[in-house]
């Protein structure tokens, strides 16, 4: 009987751990994909108002929209020679910022 209880506890703990790990990688993928897409929009047109309108239409997550409009666009504007390749070179760094912002806010 004690072994069954321990097995159930272990099973529940492993489900919770695997669920949180899966959700983290899914969130990272969403952040990376959306940041890459906005990078492409920025290279096509540097009209910030137009890009913000497209972000509002495309992305329904409020936190993700806030990050893309307020932090990601300003990050791209800082680097005058920003290209989508610039994002891919430091993809992990940028993605971590996005995930942290979306989770914390």
N, C-alpha and C positions, 0 to 999 in steps of 0.2 A: 504494500500500500504506500509506504514511504517513497519507494522508487517511482511509482506512478506520479505522485505529487511533484517530485523533483523533475521528472521528465516533462510534465506539463509546464512547470515554471520555466524550464530551459527552452521549451518550444515557444512559449509566449515571448520570452526575452529575445530569442533569435528572430521572431517575426517583427518585433518592434525595431530592432537594430537594422534588419534588412530593409524595412520600409523607409526608415530615415535615410539610409544610404541611397536607395533608389530615387527618392524624391530630390536629394541633393544633386545627383547627376542629371536628373531631368531638368532641374532649375538651371544648372550650369549650361546645359544644351540650349535651353530657351534663351538665356542671356547671350550666349555666344552667337547664336543665329540672328537674334534681333540686332545686336551691336554690329555684326557684319553687314546686315542689310541697310542699316542707317548709315554706315560708312560708305556704302555704295551710293546711297542717295546724296550724301554730302559731296562726294566727288562729282556726281552728275550736275548738281546745282548747289551753289553756296547760299541760296536764298533760305535763310533760317525759318522764316514764317511758313514758307511752303513745306519745308521738311517737318516742322512741328505739326502742321495740319495732316500730313501723311501719317505721322506717328499716331495722332489721335484717332484717325480712321482705322489704322491697321491693328494697333495693340489695345486690347481691352483691359489688361491688368493695370490698375491705377499706379501701383508702385513702380512697375516696369516703365510705364510712360513717364513718370516723374524722373526716373533715372536717365532715361534716354534723352529727354528734352533738357533737363537742367544740368546734368553732370556729363553725359557722354558727348553732347554737342559742344559744350564748352571745352572739353578735353581735346576734341578734334580741332576746334578753332585755335587752341594754343599752339599747336604745331602747324606752322604755315605750309609745310610740305607734306601734310598728312595724306596718306593713301590707304586703301584697304589692306595693302600689304603691311603697313605699319601696325594695323590691328593684329594681324596674324603673327607678327614677330613677337608681340607681347600679349598674346591672347590670354594666357593663364592669369597674368596680372590684372588685366582689364575685367576678365570674367569674375574673378574673386571679388573685385570691387562691386560689380553688379549684384552678385549673389548676396553679398553682405548688406547692401542697401535694400534690396527687395525683402530680405528676411527681417532686418531691424526695424524698418518703418512700417 
